[in-house]
Amino acid sequence: MSDVLLKTQGLTKNYPVNGGLFVKSNKKVHALDKVDLTLYSREIVGVVGESGCGKSTLAKVLMRLVEPTEGTIHFEGRDITRLDKRQMRDIRRHMQIIFQDPFSSLNPRKKVLDLISEPLDIYRIGTRKERVQHVYRMLDIVGLTKNHADRYPHQFSGGQRQRISIARALVLNPKLIICDEPVSALDVSVQAQILNLLQDLQQQFGLSYLIIAHGLDVVRHISDRIVVMYLGKIVELGDCEEIFTRPKHPYTQILLSSIPGNHQESLKAPIKIAGEIPSPINPPSGCRFHTRCPYAFERCKSESPELRTDEDGHAVACFLQ
């Protein structure tokens, strides 16, 4: 994993708050705040955190579906932050995204054949006959058959629709696939099947994944590294097993203690968290987690801890470490 595929520096995204028809507002939603992230070739990185922590915004900004407020995005060493639409069109051939809800992300008026072949049509890859054969191969790879090609999305189960979305993302042979909570809309029994499929495809095609999820348990068995986000910031980042066996940030410890049956020596008793996640419009001063942290002290209220990395590559933003 020595080749850097994707790298962000100081990535920030603020959304303006609409004060109403006749009311001007200077308020902003601080969705991402100076996010530094590196993704290596053939690596799987899981991004976890509560709703509203900026996970989905990160996915959209990386794809330039939403423009960043500040910071840079480098893909294969190329700064793609300010590329125009035509230039980004070429980049997106190598970067694909799978959304949370496969039903809303698939056009209900199109058959599966047309849904999967659409990227091939856009980039004018092969003849019509070759595109159809390629779609059949993709369907077979994701566990469907060519008989499914003439059906519409509503004729499939949630798990099958997500397999169709995966086939569509895979059809251009991308280098990076961003998965925005790919299993959260599925039954628990189907979630494992989809995660296993993603893992098999990663090994088969040498893909890199950025997998966004709510909980650590979802990404544990598929990720090489895990990023923990809270209110727009990365609070901990490290090797998957390091995060599970030696969590350093109190928020990570709380996430781990909330997993049913997760009894490990590093967490002798469940850690309770107080209150609700603060509003991203008016985030707390200092450490953003201090309003809910059971270990917070005065310094946490006024100073924001930097993300510091140890010799093992385990990074944490906490004054207690």
Order of alpha helices (4+ residues) and beta strands (2+ residues): beta-beta-beta-alpha-beta-beta-alpha-beta-alpha-alpha-alpha-alpha-beta-alpha-beta-alpha-beta-beta-alpha-alpha-alpha-beta-beta
